[in-house]
Amino acid sequence: MLLENRKEFAFEGHYLFDLTRNKLAFMKYRTGGLTIAIPNNSLKTALPIQLAEMNANSNMEQNESYK
């Protein structure tokens, strides 16, 4: 299913979300040949909560990776 989604939604930016949802590790390729391994349990794949949402609810806590 993951391969099928990758083909169907090519160039739409869904692949990273599919990997995160399925708890799969991936490699991030940077310029200059640098690669960064992102493990399947990395908290950096969770997006930050928007500032407007944080300001609207004082009980809300930001995702751990973005504090």
C-alpha positions as CSV (number, residue, x, y, z in Angstrom):
1,M,0.0,0.0,0.0
2,L,2.8,2.4,0.8
3,L,4.4,1.9,-2.7
4,E,1.0,2.3,-4.3
5,N,0.4,5.6,-2.4
6,R,3.9,6.8,-3.4
7,K,3.1,6.2,-7.1
8,E,-0.4,7.6,-7.0
9,F,0.5,10.8,-5.0
10,A,3.9,11.4,-6.5
11,F,5.0,15.1,-6.2
12,E,2.2,15.9,-3.8
13,G,4.3,15.7,-0.6
14,H,2.4,12.8,1.1
15,Y,5.4,10.4,1.4
16,L,6.8,11.8,4.6
17,F,3.4,11.7,6.3
18,D,3.0,8.1,5.1
19,L,6.3,7.1,6.6
20,T,5.6,8.8,9.9
21,R,2.1,7.3,10.1
22,N,3.5,3.8,9.5
23,K,6.3,4.4,12.0
24,L,9.1,3.8,9.4
25,A,12.6,5.2,9.6
26,F,14.0,7.2,6.7
27,M,17.1,9.0,5.4
28,K,17.2,12.8,4.9
29,Y,19.5,13.9,2.1
30,R,21.2,17.2,2.4
31,T,23.3,19.2,0.0
32,G,27.0,18.3,-0.2
33,G,26.3,14.5,0.1
34,L,25.4,14.7,3.8
35,T,22.7,12.3,5.0
36,I,20.8,12.2,8.3
37,A,19.1,9.1,9.5
38,I,15.7,9.8,11.1
39,P,14.7,6.9,13.4
40,N,11.2,5.6,13.5
41,N,10.6,7.0,17.0
42,S,11.9,10.5,16.3
43,L,9.8,13.3,17.7
44,K,11.0,15.6,15.0
45,T,8.4,14.1,12.6
46,A,5.6,15.5,14.7
47,L,4.7,19.0,13.5
48,P,4.7,22.0,15.9
49,I,1.3,23.3,17.1
50,Q,0.6,26.7,15.6
51,L,1.2,29.8,17.8
52,A,-2.4,30.9,17.3
53,E,-3.7,27.6,18.7
54,M,-1.2,27.8,21.6
55,N,-2.4,31.4,22.4
56,A,-6.1,30.4,22.1
57,N,-5.8,27.7,24.8
58,S,-3.5,28.2,27.8
59,N,-3.8,24.5,28.7
60,M,-2.3,23.4,25.5
61,E,1.3,22.1,25.5
62,Q,3.7,22.3,22.6
63,N,5.1,19.1,21.1
64,E,8.3,18.1,23.0
65,S,10.6,18.6,20.0
66,Y,9.6,22.2,19.6
67,K,9.8,23.6,23.1
